Amino acid sequence: MAGLGKGRRISGDERTALIAELRDRYIAGESIRSLSLSTGRSYGFIHRLLVESDVDLRGRGGNTRGAKTG
């Protein structure tokens, strides 16, 4: 994914290929944040492409406040 620098317009077949790759990596378990860092694009850009690809986005991880322990 070379040349995906911030601000560069991505369209057509290149955008379609990028969406497919990001969708596959996300489904395989990679986070949006990780995809963002590896491509040099913003979190919002990656999120928007995943939404366009109709992928089911995972919920936020980490601690849940107020969870019952017993």
N, CA, C and O atoms as CSV, one atom per row, in Angstrom:
chain,resi,resn,atom,element,x,y,z
A,1,MET,N,N,0.820,-1.193,0.000
A,1,MET,CA,C,0.000,0.000,0.000
A,1,MET,C,C,0.861,1.253,0.000
A,1,MET,O,O,0.579,2.195,0.741
A,2,ALA,N,N,1.861,1.276,-0.785
A,2,ALA,CA,C,2.727,2.446,-0.845
A,2,ALA,C,C,1.997,3.598,-1.524
A,2,ALA,O,O,1.156,3.386,-2.397
A,3,GLY,N,N,2.326,4.808,-1.116
A,3,GLY,CA,C,1.763,5.983,-1.754
A,3,GLY,C,C,0.378,6.365,-1.277
A,3,GLY,O,O,-0.338,7.072,-1.986
A,4,LEU,N,N,-0.022,5.917,-0.092
A,4,LEU,CA,C,-1.340,6.265,0.412
A,4,LEU,C,C,-1.290,7.471,1.333
A,4,LEU,O,O,-2.193,7.664,2.147
A,5,GLY,N,N,-0.264,8.272,1.218
A,5,GLY,CA,C,-0.050,9.384,2.133
A,5,GLY,C,C,-1.271,10.255,2.364
A,5,GLY,O,O,-2.192,10.308,1.548
A,6,LYS,N,N,-1.250,10.924,3.482
A,6,LYS,CA,C,-2.340,11.796,3.892
A,6,LYS,C,C,-2.649,12.833,2.815
A,6,LYS,O,O,-1.742,13.466,2.274
A,7,GLY,N,N,-3.917,13.000,2.512
A,7,GLY,CA,C,-4.346,14.021,1.568
A,7,GLY,C,C,-4.372,13.588,0.119
A,7,GLY,O,O,-4.928,14.298,-0.720
A,8,ARG,N,N,-3.786,12.441,-0.204
A,8,ARG,CA,C,-3.785,11.967,-1.586
A,8,ARG,C,C,-5.141,11.354,-1.903
A,8,ARG,O,O,-5.628,10.505,-1.156
A,9,ARG,N,N,-5.749,11.774,-2.995
A,9,ARG,CA,C,-7.064,11.268,-3.393
A,9,ARG,C,C,-6.939,9.839,-3.911
A,9,ARG,O,O,-6.067,9.528,-4.722
A,10,ILE,N,N,-7.816,8.994,-3.431
A,10,ILE,CA,C,-7.822,7.590,-3.840
A,10,ILE,C,C,-9.196,7.297,-4.422
A,10,ILE,O,O,-10.210,7.431,-3.737
A,11,SER,N,N,-9.225,6.894,-5.696
A,11,SER,CA,C,-10.518,6.673,-6.349
A,11,SER,C,C,-10.431,5.518,-7.334
A,11,SER,O,O,-9.352,4.989,-7.602
A,12,GLY,N,N,-11.568,5.143,-7.857
A,12,GLY,CA,C,-11.646,4.113,-8.891
A,12,GLY,C,C,-11.204,2.744,-8.415
A,12,GLY,O,O,-11.515,2.318,-7.303
A,13,ASP,N,N,-10.464,2.059,-9.292
A,13,ASP,CA,C,-10.008,0.704,-8.998
A,13,ASP,C,C,-9.086,0.663,-7.787
A,13,ASP,O,O,-9.100,-0.301,-7.022
A,14,GLU,N,N,-8.287,1.709,-7.616
A,14,GLU,CA,C,-7.385,1.768,-6.468
A,14,GLU,C,C,-8.182,1.790,-5.156
A,14,GLU,O,O,-7.823,1.119,-4.188
A,15,ARG,N,N,-9.261,2.564,-5.143
A,15,ARG,CA,C,-10.104,2.645,-3.943
A,15,ARG,C,C,-10.798,1.310,-3.687
A,15,ARG,O,O,-10.879,0.863,-2.543
A,16,THR,N,N,-11.294,0.675,-4.737
A,16,THR,CA,C,-11.953,-0.619,-4.615
A,16,THR,C,C,-11.002,-1.667,-4.043
A,16,THR,O,O,-11.378,-2.441,-3.163
A,17,ALA,N,N,-9.772,-1.686,-4.549
A,17,ALA,CA,C,-8.770,-2.640,-4.063
A,17,ALA,C,C,-8.408,-2.352,-2.610
A,17,ALA,O,O,-8.249,-3.277,-1.815
A,18,LEU,N,N,-8.278,-1.071,-2.260
A,18,LEU,CA,C,-7.948,-0.684,-0.891
A,18,LEU,C,C,-9.064,-1.108,0.067
A,18,LEU,O,O,-8.790,-1.650,1.138
A,19,ILE,N,N,-10.306,-0.867,-0.310
A,19,ILE,CA,C,-11.446,-1.256,0.523
A,19,ILE,C,C,-11.424,-2.763,0.772
A,19,ILE,O,O,-11.625,-3.207,1.903
A,20,ALA,N,N,-11.184,-3.548,-0.271
A,20,ALA,CA,C,-11.164,-5.006,-0.136
A,20,ALA,C,C,-10.051,-5.449,0.813
A,20,ALA,O,O,-10.265,-6.309,1.668
A,21,GLU,N,N,-8.877,-4.868,0.663
A,21,GLU,CA,C,-7.750,-5.238,1.518
A,21,GLU,C,C,-8.007,-4.856,2.974
A,21,GLU,O,O,-7.772,-5.656,3.880
A,22,LEU,N,N,-8.488,-3.633,3.197
A,22,LEU,CA,C,-8.752,-3.191,4.560
A,22,LEU,C,C,-9.864,-4.017,5.203
A,22,LEU,O,O,-9.779,-4.364,6.381
A,23,ARG,N,N,-10.894,-4.328,4.441
A,23,ARG,CA,C,-11.989,-5.153,4.952
A,23,ARG,C,C,-11.466,-6.520,5.388
A,23,ARG,O,O,-11.799,-6.994,6.475
A,24,ASP,N,N,-10.654,-7.151,4.550
A,24,ASP,CA,C,-10.106,-8.468,4.881
A,24,ASP,C,C,-9.225,-8.414,6.125
A,24,ASP,O,O,-9.300,-9.297,6.980
A,25,ARG,N,N,-8.393,-7.386,6.229
A,25,ARG,CA,C,-7.519,-7.254,7.394
A,25,ARG,C,C,-8.326,-6.983,8.660
A,25,ARG,O,O,-7.991,-7.490,9.731
A,26,TYR,N,N,-9.389,-6.184,8.542
A,26,TYR,CA,C,-10.230,-5.882,9.701
A,26,TYR,C,C,-10.968,-7.133,10.159
A,26,TYR,O,O,-11.027,-7.412,11.356
A,27,ILE,N,N,-11.525,-7.881,9.230
A,27,ILE,CA,C,-12.236,-9.109,9.561
A,27,ILE,C,C,-11.290,-10.120,10.199
A,27,ILE,O,O,-11.701,-10.900,11.058
A,28,ALA,N,N,-10.025,-10.111,9.782
A,28,ALA,CA,C,-9.025,-11.024,10.346
A,28,ALA,C,C,-8.609,-10.617,11.761
A,28,ALA,O,O,-7.889,-11.357,12.431
A,29,GLY,N,N,-9.059,-9.445,12.219
A,29,GLY,CA,C,-8.805,-9.067,13.605
A,29,GLY,C,C,-8.020,-7.795,13.820
A,29,GLY,O,O,-7.861,-7.360,14.960
A,30,GLU,N,N,-7.520,-7.181,12.752
A,30,GLU,CA,C,-6.768,-5.945,12.908
A,30,GLU,C,C,-7.707,-4.800,13.297
A,30,GLU,O,O,-8.862,-4.771,12.873
A,31,SER,N,N,-7.219,-3.875,14.091
A,31,SER,CA,C,-8.047,-2.754,14.537
A,31,SER,C,C,-8.036,-1.622,13.511
A,31,SER,O,O,-7.153,-1.540,12.657
A,32,ILE,N,N,-9.027,-0.765,13.617
A,32,ILE,CA,C,-9.067,0.415,12.751
A,32,ILE,C,C,-7.834,1.272,13.008
A,32,ILE,O,O,-7.230,1.796,12.072
A,33,ARG,N,N,-7.465,1.411,14.268
A,33,ARG,CA,C,-6.284,2.199,14.635
A,33,ARG,C,C,-5.026,1.629,13.976
A,33,ARG,O,O,-4.207,2.381,13.448
A,34,SER,N,N,-4.874,0.315,14.006
A,34,SER,CA,C,-3.724,-0.346,13.395
A,34,SER,C,C,-3.712,-0.139,11.872
A,34,SER,O,O,-2.668,0.135,11.281
A,35,LEU,N,N,-4.875,-0.272,11.258
A,35,LEU,CA,C,-4.981,-0.044,9.812
A,35,LEU,C,C,-4.622,1.396,9.473
A,35,LEU,O,O,-3.966,1.664,8.466
A,36,SER,N,N,-5.054,2.311,10.316
A,36,SER,CA,C,-4.761,3.721,10.121
A,36,SER,C,C,-3.254,3.976,10.165
A,36,SER,O,O,-2.709,4.674,9.310
A,37,LEU,N,N,-2.595,3.412,11.158
A,37,LEU,CA,C,-1.152,3.611,11.300
A,37,LEU,C,C,-0.376,2.990,10.135
A,37,LEU,O,O,0.587,3.580,9.646
A,38,SER,N,N,-0.791,1.805,9.693
A,38,SER,CA,C,-0.044,1.124,8.635
A,38,SER,C,C,-0.232,1.762,7.260
A,38,SER,O,O,0.625,1.615,6.388
A,39,THR,N,N,-1.341,2.467,7.059
A,39,THR,CA,C,-1.594,3.094,5.762
A,39,THR,C,C,-1.228,4.576,5.730
A,39,THR,O,O,-1.092,5.167,4.658
A,40,GLY,N,N,-1.070,5.173,6.917
A,40,GLY,CA,C,-0.790,6.609,6.967
A,40,GLY,C,C,-2.029,7.460,6.747
A,40,GLY,O,O,-1.926,8.661,6.499
A,41,ARG,N,N,-3.199,6.839,6.837
A,41,ARG,CA,C,-4.457,7.571,6.668
A,41,ARG,C,C,-5.128,7.737,8.020
A,41,ARG,O,O,-4.764,7.061,8.983
A,42,SER,N,N,-6.092,8.621,8.097
A,42,SER,CA,C,-6.744,8.905,9.373
A,42,SER,C,C,-7.682,7.771,9.784
A,42,SER,O,O,-8.131,6.970,8.963
A,43,TYR,N,N,-7.958,7.736,11.084
A,43,TYR,CA,C,-8.908,6.780,11.637
A,43,TYR,C,C,-10.259,6.938,10.935
A,43,TYR,O,O,-10.888,5.948,10.563
A,44,GLY,N,N,-10.698,8.178,10.758
A,44,GLY,CA,C,-11.988,8.452,10.130
A,44,GLY,C,C,-12.068,7.953,8.698
A,44,GLY,O,O,-13.106,7.447,8.271
A,45,PHE,N,N,-10.974,8.092,7.952
A,45,PHE,CA,C,-10.932,7.625,6.566
A,45,PHE,C,C,-11.098,6.111,6.523
A,45,PHE,O,O,-11.883,5.589,5.731
A,46,ILE,N,N,-10.353,5.403,7.381
A,46,ILE,CA,C,-10.432,3.944,7.419
A,46,ILE,C,C,-11.835,3.508,7.845
A,46,ILE,O,O,-12.412,2.596,7.254
A,47,HIS,N,N,-12.375,4.159,8.863
A,47,HIS,CA,C,-13.722,3.852,9.346
A,47,HIS,C,C,-14.741,4.018,8.219
A,47,HIS,O,O,-15.609,3.166,8.025
A,48,ARG,N,N,-14.626,5.121,7.482
A,48,ARG,CA,C,-15.558,5.401,6.381
A,48,ARG,C,C,-15.478,4.318,5.300
A,48,ARG,O,O,-16.509,3.893,4.779
A,49,LEU,N,N,-14.265,3.867,4.959
A,49,LEU,CA,C,-14.125,2.817,3.945
A,49,LEU,C,C,-14.728,1.503,4.427
A,49,LEU,O,O,-15.356,0.783,3.651
A,50,LEU,N,N,-14.539,1.189,5.708
A,50,LEU,CA,C,-15.112,-0.044,6.239
A,50,LEU,C,C,-16.633,0.017,6.242
A,50,LEU,O,O,-17.294,-0.977,5.937
A,51,VAL,N,N,-17.191,1.166,6.580
A,51,VAL,CA,C,-18.648,1.332,6.546
A,51,VAL,C,C,-19.142,1.182,5.111
A,51,VAL,O,O,-20.166,0.540,4.878
A,52,GLU,N,N,-18.431,1.763,4.150
A,52,GLU,CA,C,-18.802,1.634,2.731
A,52,GLU,C,C,-18.808,0.181,2.288
A,52,GLU,O,O,-19.594,-0.205,1.423
A,53,SER,N,N,-17.926,-0.632,2.885
A,53,SER,CA,C,-17.819,-2.030,2.468
A,53,SER,C,C,-18.830,-2.922,3.185
A,53,SER,O,O,-18.829,-4.139,2.996
A,54,ASP,N,N,-19.698,-2.318,4.012
A,54,ASP,CA,C,-20.751,-3.036,4.733
A,54,ASP,C,C,-20.223,-4.096,5.694
A,54,ASP,O,O,-20.889,-5.100,5.945
A,55,VAL,N,N,-19.025,-3.872,6.230
A,55,VAL,CA,C,-18.480,-4.800,7.224
A,55,VAL,C,C,-19.146,-4.502,8.569
A,55,VAL,O,O,-19.458,-3.349,8.866
A,56,ASP,N,N,-19.363,-5.542,9.381
A,56,ASP,CA,C,-19.901,-5.351,10.725
A,56,ASP,C,C,-18.770,-4.879,11.624
A,56,ASP,O,O,-17.824,-5.622,11.882
A,57,LEU,N,N,-18.868,-3.646,12.100
A,57,LEU,CA,C,-17.821,-3.100,12.948
A,57,LEU,C,C,-17.931,-3.681,14.345
A,57,LEU,O,O,-19.026,-3.852,14.881
A,58,ARG,N,N,-16.775,-3.980,14.926
A,58,ARG,CA,C,-16.737,-4.506,16.284
A,58,ARG,C,C,-16.983,-3.384,17.278
A,58,ARG,O,O,-16.727,-2.214,16.995
A,59,GLY,N,N,-17.488,-3.763,18.454
A,59,GLY,CA,C,-17.652,-2.797,19.527
A,59,GLY,C,C,-16.303,-2.425,20.106
A,59,GLY,O,O,-15.294,-3.073,19.830
A,60,ARG,N,N,-16.294,-1.382,20.908
A,60,ARG,CA,C,-15.060,-0.960,21.549
A,60,ARG,C,C,-14.654,-2.002,22.584
A,60,ARG,O,O,-15.501,-2.589,23.257
A,61,GLY,N,N,-13.369,-2.219,22.699
A,61,GLY,CA,C,-12.857,-3.199,23.662
A,61,GLY,C,C,-12.501,-2.546,24.975
A,61,GLY,O,O,-12.874,-1.404,25.244
A,62,GLY,N,N,-11.779,-3.283,25.783
A,62,GLY,CA,C,-11.292,-2.733,27.036
A,62,GLY,C,C,-12.266,-2.914,28.176
A,62,GLY,O,O,-13.239,-3.662,28.076
A,63,ASN,N,N,-11.988,-2.219,29.261
A,63,ASN,CA,C,-12.794,-2.297,30.470
A,63,ASN,C,C,-14.214,-1.811,30.216
A,63,ASN,O,O,-14.438,-0.871,29.453
A,64,THR,N,N,-15.148,-2.455,30.856
A,64,THR,CA,C,-16.527,-1.964,30.804
A,64,THR,C,C,-16.884,-1.458,32.186
A,64,THR,O,O,-16.771,-2.182,33.176
A,65,ARG,N,N,-17.300,-0.250,32.241
A,65,ARG,CA,C,-17.648,0.348,33.540
A,65,ARG,C,C,-18.927,-0.249,34.073
A,65,ARG,O,O,-19.885,-0.466,33.332
A,66,GLY,N,N,-18.934,-0.513,35.377
A,66,GLY,CA,C,-20.158,-0.986,36.015
A,66,GLY,C,C,-20.490,-2.438,35.773
A,66,GLY,O,O,-21.602,-2.875,36.070
A,67,ALA,N,N,-19.548,-3.198,35.240
A,67,ALA,CA,C,-19.813,-4.615,34.980
A,67,ALA,C,C,-19.933,-5.343,36.312
A,67,ALA,O,O,-19.153,-5.122,37.238
A,68,LYS,N,N,-20.928,-6.211,36.380
A,68,LYS,CA,C,-21.129,-6.981,37.611
A,68,LYS,C,C,-20.119,-8.128,37.663
A,68,LYS,O,O,-19.816,-8.747,36.643
A,69,THR,N,N,-19.613,-8.398,38.843
A,69,THR,CA,C,-18.591,-9.423,38.994
A,69,THR,C,C,-19.101,-10.680,39.667
A,69,THR,O,O,-18.300,-11.552,40.003
A,70,GLY,N,N,-20.364,-10.807,39.871
A,70,GLY,CA,C,-20.767,-12.023,40.523
A,70,GLY,C,C,-22.178,-12.248,40.466
A,70,GLY,O,O,-22.664,-13.253,40.984
